[in-house]
Amino acid sequence: MNQNSTDQFFKNPVLGHPAGLFVLFFTEMWERFSFYGMRSLLILFLTASYSAGGWEWTRENASALFGSYVGLVYLSTMLGGYFADKVIGFRWAVVVGAFLMTLGHASMALETEFSIYLGLVLLVFGNGFFKPNMTSIVSEMYKHRPEKKDGAYTLFYMGVNAGAFFGILLCGYLGEKVGWSYGFGLAGIFMFFGTLQFWLSQNIFGDIGLKPTAESKARSEAEDTDTRNPFTKLELAIIVICSALGLLWIINDPASKISNGEVNIFSFLGENGNNIAIVSALVLFIVLLVKRLMNYSKITREKLIAVTFFAFLTIFFWAIFEQSPNSLTIFASDYTDRVLTGSWSTFFLIINSLITIVPLAIITWVLYLLFKQTFKTYAVANIILGTSFVIIWIIAIWMLMKDFYTAGFLSFTDETLSMLKIEKVTKAITEVPATWFSTLNSLFIISLAPLFSKWWESKYNPSANMKYGIGMGLLALGMACVAVGADGIAPGAKTASVSMIWLILVYLFHTMGELCISPVGLSYVSKLVPARMIAFMFGVWYLAVAIGMKGAGKFGENIDKIANEHGLSYFFWMLTIISLIVAVFSIIMTPVIKKLMHGVK
């Protein structure tokens, strides 16, 4: 067999796929566990009172920091992707990224001002090295089995959502119910397990992802027969200026707010220095983009314009969708009636037990199948992975036992309560954690993704513009639900008791919107962009996502100002209207974009 053939990975498959896919599955699962687990707590921790262990920040400052953090996470992928391709290879990039994230979570668990900021910086760079290179390894593993790639990415995506679900569920629960440092720390523990498991199992990937050599670079260049269009010195200078201005702005924005103007990098530009800096960066980038597009043939240029159009729409999608860990979590915490009694308490406990135990049991079964194929060769890695699952099972069962006890369905002696670290209660109630609602996104994705996949494969498959229109429309419908739910909240109110059903509907409609837009966007980049431009246009795409993430923070910053003046419902109606405008714009532009796509579907 040809050593370069990826058929070698299919000798002893697990569920019809290479065992290496499931090494990546569990590594990615623990990374998403840590990322979403910490993220679900960040706004709550920053805005919680001093007596509750938080920093008692204003929502404006918390949203500013949150927006810059998630924006930088996506911007850093370009740096990590470059180093992986040119310097250290995919594998070392994954290891470096995972190690930095482990240190980042450990730092945040200390809860000091310095350690929190240091932790966020480490997490930004860690994500940058980790995120783009896991999917690159998957792609390389299936290089000569393209017919299996869709199934591989489906399984990989399940790992992503499983990690997000359990991270939010368990880190969120520990952070809210036990202590913030426990939630932050648990995220770090499992990132560490993922790092070890990947490092000890890496030989399973053969030559994939190794540090690039002169020979491998030469072979890659020989395989690339496309005509190159290198950046000129002027274009490189524009990129440097744009990057510097954008990076300084995204750091300066929260810093200037948190310090009440004492820290302001752009103070020399006057009162509106921040705005001048970011507008200048955007104008320069648009000039660069137009200049690059003009270098290509008419058909290629028009396809790239179509990709840029979808990237523009993506900014608005993420700016509104990412209210989940921001304004929607605040709404869940302060304005939603999360206390259940009687039959509703029983119903929630049963449902919560099922959605915890069943997915955990399924993934444990996948783990067993992986063990059967790889334990002899990678025993230590499997033992570490198995240990991590034992810990997850213990925490999950402890969480459920605690909930059943506080609801009055279980009774324990004082000695048992002390051993289980459960506080004694005098009144039987069930209080749903504010972070619990964010888990619904992952659950709905796992449930609905097969249906949407069938839809895209049927004769009723909508056009690209229609998918974006439907997705933004569903986003608007979700925001309208929470706007209706918040209708009775008076301007300036700090608390309320809105029914949980409105938040559940929000996450249902928003997940459906995500399935219309998120997986589809990157697919069109790969279909429309020629190989010689793929890196640059992926950079444009991730820049759009980063702007959207920062936009989410910008929207969240204004929640108190708008709520105090007009009421909380007004804030969500604004997001509803913006979503509808973008949806209609996307649909109206269908004939124009269809022409620019030149038959690509």
N, C-alpha and C positions, 0 to 999 in steps of 0.2 A: 504493500500500500504506500502511496506517495506520502512522505512525511508532512508535506504542506497541506494535504487534504484534511478537511475537518470531519471526514467520515470516521476517523479514528475515535472521535468522542461518542459515537453511537454504538460502540461495541457492547457495553453493558448498560442499557438505558434504564431510567427510572420513569415510569409512566410514559414511555415512548420518547423520552428526551435524555440528553446527556446528564450524567450525575453532576457535572460541573454547573449546569443551569441551576440546580437546587442549592449548591454552595452559594451561588450568587443570590438566589432567592432568599436564603436566610440571612446573608450579610446585608442585603438591601432592606430586609424586614426589620432588622435591629437598628439600622440607620434611620429608617422612617419612624420607628418606635421612638427613638431619642429625639428626632427633629420635631415631630408633631406633639410629642409629650411635653417637651419644654415650651414650645410655641403656644400651646393651649393655656399655659399658666402665666405667660409673660405679662400680659395686660392686667390680669387679675392681681398678680403680685405687685406690680408697680402702683396700682391704684388702691390697694388694700390699706386700711388704716394701720398706724403704728402698733396699736394694741393687737391687731390681727397678724402682725409680723411683716406687713408690707412697708412700702416706702411713702404711701399717702401722696402720690403724685396727682396732678390734675390729669384728666383724660386727654387733654390736648398734648401735654408733654409725653405721656405714655404712648399715644398714637404716633407722635413724631418719631420717637425712638423705634417703635415697632416697624413703621414704614421704612425707615432707613435700613434696619436690620434685614428685613426680607428682601428689600431691593438689592442690597449688597450681596446677599446670598446668590442671587441669579447673575449679577454682574461678575462675580468671582469665578463663575463656571468658564468664562472665556480664558481667564488666566490659567486655571487648572487644566483645561483642555489643551492649551498651547504647550505647557510644560510636559504633559503626558505624551503628546505627539512628537515633540522635538527633543526632549531631554531625558525623562525618567521612565517613560512607558506607562501603560494603563495600570499595571499591577502596583507599582510603587506609588503611583498617584492615589490609588484607592487606599493603600495602607497609610500613606502620609495623611490623607484626608480624614480617615477614620481615627487615627491617633490624635490629630488636632482636635477633632470633635469630642473625643473622650476627655481630653484635658479641659476643653471648654465647659462641658457639663460639670466636671468635678469642680472647676473654678466657681461656677454659678451656685453650686451647693453650699459654698461658704457664706454667701449672702452679704458680703461686704460691698461697699460701693465700688472699690477697685476690682474685686473679683468678678462682679457681675459684668462690668464693662469689658474686662479682659476675656471673660468667657464668651461674650457675644462676638468679639473680634476673632477669637480662635474658631468659633463655630462658622463664621463667615468664610474664612480661608479653608477650613476643613471641608465644608460643603462644596466649595469651588473645586477642590482636588477630587472629591469623591463623586459628586453627582454626574458629571458628563461621561465618566470613564467606566462605570458599571455597564451602561447600555452598550458602550463600544465593545466590551468583552463579549457580551451576548451576541452582538452583530457578527463579530469575527468567528465565533464558535459555529455559527450557522452559515458561514460564507458559501459553502458548497451544498447546502441543504436549504435553499430559499423557501421551498414548499412547507418547511417545518417552522419557519420564522414567526408567522402569525400566532401559532399555538404557543411558541416559546415566550413571546412578549405578553400573551394573555396570562400565562402562569406567572411571569415576572411581575406583571401589574397586580396580580392577586397578592403577591408578597408585599408590594408597596402598600396596598390598602389594608392588609392584615396588620402590618407594622403600625400604620397610622391609627387604626382602630384601637389596638391594644395599648399603644403609647398614650393616646388621649384618655382612654378609659382608666388605666392604672396610674400613670403619672399624674393625671388630673385629679383622680380620687385621693391619692396620697397627699398631693399638694394642698388641696382644699380641706381635707378632713383631718390630716395628721400634721403636716408642716411643709412649708414651701421647699425647704432643703431636701426633704425626702423625695418630692416629685422631681426636682432638678437632678438629684443624685441618682435616682433610679434610671433616668435617661442615660446618664453616663455609664452606669454599670453594664447595661446591655449594649451600648456602643462598644465598650471594651470587649465584651464577649464576641461581638461581630468581627472586631479587628483580629482577635486571636484565631477565630475559626477560619477566616479568609486566609490569613498568613500561613497557617499550618496546612491548608488544603490547596495551596496555589499550584502545586505541580500537576493538579488535575486538569489544568488549562493548557498543558503542553507548552508550545512556544508563544502562545497568544499573550500579548500585553507586556512582553519583556522590554527591557531598556533598548531603545533603537540603536542600531549599530550602523557603521558606514555602509555595510553591505545591504542591510534592510532598507536604509534610506534610498540607496541607488536602485534597488529593486522596485520600491514604491514609485519612484520617479519614472522608471522605465514603463511601469504599468499604466501611468497616467499619460494618455495620448492626447488629452485636450490641450487646445491652444491656451497658453497662459497670458494673463493680463496683469503684470505685477504692479504694486503700488508705487507711485512716483514719490520723490522726496517731499514734495508739497503735500501730497495726500497723507503720507506718514506723519508729517508735522501737524496737519489738521487733526488726525486721530489722537496724537499725543495731547494737543491742546483741549480737545473735546473731553477726553478721558480725565485729564487733570481737573478741569472745571467741574465736570459731573461728579467726580469722586469727592472733591472738596465740598461741593454743594450738599451732597447727600449726607456728609458727616456734619457739616456746619449747621444744617437745618435744625436737627434736634438739639445740638450743642448750644446754639444761640438761644433757643427757647428755654432749655433746662437751666441755663446759667443767667436767665433774665437779661441777655444781651452782653454780659461780661466777656463771653467768648464769641467772637464774630470774625471769621477769617476775611470776610468781604466788607468789613466796616469802612475800608478806604474808598469803596465805591458809593458810599452814602447810605441813606436810610433804606433804599431799595436794592442794596448790594446783592442780596441773595437772589432776587428776581433777575437782576441784570446778568449775573453769572450763569444761571441755568438757561435763560433765554438765548444768551450768546452761544452756549454749548450746543443747544438744539439747532440754532440757525446754521452754525458751522457744520454740524452733522448732516443736515438736510442738503447743504451745498455739496458736501462730500458724496452723499448718496446719489444725488442727481448727476454729478460728474462721473461717478463710476458707471451708472446706468447708461450714460451716453457713449461709453466705450464699446458697447456690444451691439450686435445686429438687432434689427427691428423686432424680430420674433422673440429673441432672448430678452431684450429690454422690456418688452410688454409683459412677458411672464414674470419678470422680476418686479415690475410695477404691481402686478396682481398680488404677489407675495407681500409686498410692502403694504398694500391695502388691508390684507388680512391681519398683518402685524399691528396696524393702526387700530383695528377693531378689537384686537386682543388686549390692548392697553385698557380699554373701558371694561372689558369682561373681568379682568383680574382686579381692577380697582374696586369693583362692586362685589364680586364673588368673595374676595378676601376680607370682607367685613365679618366673616365667620369668627376668627380668633380676636376680632377687634370689637366693633360696635354691637354685633350680635351676641358676643359673650358677655359684654356689659349689660345688654338687655336681659339676658338669661339670669345674670347674677343679681341685678338690682330691681328689675321690673317684672319678673315672671314669678308666678306662684308655683314654687317647686316642692311644696310640702303636700304629701299625699297621706290620706288616712282611709281606713275601711277597705272596701273592695278595690278601689283604685290603687291603694298601696300593695295589695296582694297581686293585682294584675301586673304592676310595674316590676315587682320582685321576680315574678315568674318569667316575664319577658327578658329582663336584664340577665337573669341566670342562663336562659337559653342562648342569648346572643353572646354571652361570655364563654360558656362551656362548649357549645357545638363547634364554633370556628376553631377554638383551641384544640379540640379533639381531632378535627380534620387535619390541622397543620401538624399535630403530633403524629398522626398516621403517615403523613408525607415524610416526616422526619424518620420514622421507622423504616420506610422503604429506602431512604437514602442510606441509613445505617447498614442495611442488608448488603448494599452494593459496595460501600466504601469503608466499612469499619476496619477491615484487616489492614488496609493501606494507610488510612488516616485515622487511627484510633484516638490519638490525643485530641485532634480537632473535633471528632464526634463526641468524645466525653465532655469537652467544654460546651459544645452545642447542647448536648443532653442536659447538662447541669443548668444551663440557662433556662431550659424549659421546665425543669423541676422547680426552679425559683418562681417562674411565671405562674405555674399551677398553684404553688403555695400562696402567692399574693392574691391570685384570683379567688381561690377558695376562702381565704381570710376576709377579703372584701365582701363576698356574698354572705358569709357567716355574720359579719358585723352588721350588714344591712338587715338580715333577718332578725337579729337580736334587737336592734334599735326599733324595728317595726313590731316587736312583741311576739314574734313567731318562734323564737328560741330563748331558752333561759340558761344561764351559766352561773356557777358559783363565783364568789369573789376571787377565789384563787385562780380559776380558769380565766376570768376576765383579765386579771393581772398578767397571766402568762401569755394571753393572746394580744396584750396591749390594747384592749378595748375599754373605753370609758363606760362607767355604769350610768344607765339612763333611768329616769323616773317616769317618763311619758313616752309611750310607744308611737313613733311617727316614722315616716320615710321622707327624707329630704334628698331630692335628685340633685347631684352636683351640677354646677353651671357648665362645666366642661363636657358633661355627658352628651349634650345635644350635638356637639361637634363630631361625635362618633357616628352619627347618623349618616353623614356624608359617605364614609367608607362602606357602611352597611348597604346603603342604597346603590352605590356603584357596583358592589359585588352582585346584588340582586338584579339590577337593571341592565348592566353592561351586555349580557348575552342577547337581550331583546333589542337593544340599539344596534348591536352587531348584525343581527338578522335583518333589521330595517335597512342598514346601509348596503347589504348584499342583495336586497330585493329589487324589483322593478320600480318600486316607489322611492328609491334612493334620491333624496333631494340634492339640488346643486349646492356648491360650496357656499354661495351667498345665502341660500335658503337655510342651510344648517346654522350659519351664524345668526340669521334672523330669528330662527326658532329658538336657539340657545339664549339670545339676549331677551327674547320675549318671555321665556321661562324664568329668566333672572328677574325680569320686571314683575312677573306674577308672584314670585316668592317675596320680593320686597313689598308688594302690595298687601300680601297677607299680614306681614308684621306691622305695616302701616295701619291696617284696619284694626289689628289687635291693640295697637298703642293709641287708638283714637281717643280713649277716655282719660288719658294721662294728661293732667294739667301742666301748662308751661311752668318750668322750674321745679317740678316734682323730682325728688331724689329716689323715691321708691314707688313701687306699684305692685299689683298682684294679677297680672295678665295670665290668661290660660296658656298652658304649655302647648296646646294644639297648634297655635300660630307658629311657634318656632319649628315644630315638627314639619309643618307644611312648607316653611321656608327651605329647610334642608332637602325636602323631597324635590321641590321644583328647581332649586339651585343645582342639585346633583344631575337632574335631567338636562339642565342647561350645560353643565360641564361636559357631559357625555356627547353633546352636540358640537362642542367647540374645542375642548382641550386636546383630545386625541387626534382630531381632524386637522388642526392647524399645522402641526409638525409634519403630518403626512403630505400636505400640499407643498411644504417647503421642499421635501425630498422629491416630489413629482415635478415641480416647476423649475427648480434651480439646477443649472448645469453643474457638473462635478467641480469645475474650476472655480465656481463661485459659492460652493456649498458652505465653506467655513465662514466667509464674510456674511452671508445671509442668515446663517444660524446665529451669528453674532448680533445681527440686526433683530432677529426674533427674540433672543434672550434679553436684549436691551429693551424691547417693547414690554416683555414680561416684567422686567425690573422696574420700568416706569409705572406699569400698572400696580405693582406691589407698593411702590412709594405713594402712588395715587390713593391706594386703599388707606394708607396712614393719613394722607391729607384729608380725605373725607372724614375719617374718624376723629381728627383733631377738632372738627367743627361741630361735633355732636352736641356738646354742652351749650355752645353759643346759640345754635339753632333751637335746641330744646328749651332753653330758658326764655327765648323770645317768642317762639311760635308753637312749641310743643314737640315732643319726641316723634309723633306721627308725621309731622311736617318733614323731618329729616329723612325718614324712610320713603315718603312720597317723592321727594326730590330724586332719590336714587332710582325709584320706579320710573319716573319720567325720563331720566337720562338713559336708562336701559331701553325704554320703548323707542326713543329717538334713534339710538344706534341700530336697533332691530329694523326699523322702517328704512333707515338709510342703507343698510346692507341689502335689503330686498329690492329697493329701488335701483340700486347699482348693478343688479344681476346681469342685464344685457351687456353693459359696458365691460364688466369683469369677465364674463363668459367669452367675449371677443378677445380680450387680452390673454386668456388662458390657452387659446389655440387648440381646443379639443381635449385638453387634459381634464379628467373628471375625478 
